[in-house]
Amino acid sequence: MRIEVTRSGGFAGLTRHAALDTADRPDAGHLHALAEAALSPSGTNRAPYPDGYSYTITTGTGTIHCVDGDLTPAQRELIAAVLGEGA
């Protein structure tokens, strides 16, 4: 499975994009479970706040847009895994 994350916004307004292919990873099952949970809407749909980040998470099964302050634990963990840094 290919998982892509795009982060935009923040104080500098920069965009960062990264992709992760889970095919040969020992943690593939965990990442697939995170991706499935991350694509479930959190229900609040907050608007981005000034200097906050907006995220787009895309997998083979769908895409979701989310923002700082409204991330679920699964979204936060998946974003950190794909971008290689904390969300």
N, C-alpha and C positions, 0 to 999 in steps of 0.2 A: 504494500500500500504506500502510496506517496501522500505525504502530509505537507501542506504548504501554509506558512504563516506570513502575513504582511502586517507590519506595525507602522503606523503613521501618526504624526502629531508630535506632542511633546513640546517642550520649551523652544527647541530649535526648528521644529516643523519638518524633521527629516523622516524619510521612509526607509524601512529595513525589511528585506524579504529573505526568507530561507526556506529550504525544502529538505525533507527527510524521507528516505526510502527505507521502509522497514523490512524489506525482503530478507536480508542476511543478519538481522540484529537479534541477539538473544532475548531482548526485551520486547520483541514484536507483539506478543500477545497483550502485554500491558499497554503498549502504545495504541493498539487497535481498540482496546477497551476505553482508554482515555479519549480517543478520537470520537468514538460513538457517543460517549457521555458529553463531550464538548460540543457536539452538534445539536444537542437538545437545548432549546431556548431556555434562558434563565427566567424569563417571564416579566422582567421589569423594563427592559428596553430603554435604559437611560440614555439621554443625549450625552455626547462627550463634554467634558468640562474643560475650561481653559487650561492649556498646557498639559492635558491628559492625553494618553495614548488611545488610539482606536486600532482594533485588530480585525483581520479577516483570516479565518481558518478555513482551509479547503482540503477535502479528502475526496476519494473516489465516489463517495456517497452523498456529498453535498457541501455547502458553504454556509458559514454563519458569520455575522458581523457583531462585534462586542466591544465594549469600552472599559477602561479602568474604572474601578468602583462598582462594576456590575459583572465581573468575571466570576464564574463558578470555580470551585477548586480544580475540577478536571480541565477547564480551559486554561487556568493559570499554570498548572503542571505541564500541560501539552505545549503551551507557548514557550515555557522555559526550556523544555526538551528540544524543541525545533530551533529556536533562536540561539540556544546555548548560553542563555543568561536569564536572570530572574524577570518575571513579568510583573 
